Amino acid sequence: MTYWLLVRGRGDRPLDARIDPAAISGHGSSRRPAVQRGDLAILYAAVWQALYGVVEVVGDPEDDPARERWPWRFEIRPLAVVGDLHDAPPVEAAGVFPQSIWRHSYIRLSEEQFEAGRALVELGSRRGA
């Protein structure tokens, strides 16, 4: 199993503060991702520089040439979600620094980074419940 940080929202399209877990179903990439079904990931709100979800990759990457932006997609299933980005932990708390993420749609995490991120997101999701 591999662990990932999935980058969501950009400067021109930041995520809304309120997160709807039902709307979390897939992730896109400009190139074929190394992500595989069964991997686990932390969701990262780029503009907010915060962690807000833990997801399982439930689909294999598929290329959709009809899509202009992010033609590679894979399905994800939320396991824990912080409902409001104002309550989401900073990415640095999991040992990941924003400058290492810049211009990526996903990056590989160590098991330690993933576990730290998962603990923070799970704590944040319980606080908002």
Protein Blocks (a to p, Z undefined) as FASTA:
>chain_A
ZZddddehifklccdfbdcfklpmbdcdfbdcfbdghiacddddfklopafbdcddfbdc
dddfkbmghpbccddddfbdcfbfklpccfklnopafklmgopabdcddfklmmmmmmmm
mmmmmmmZZ
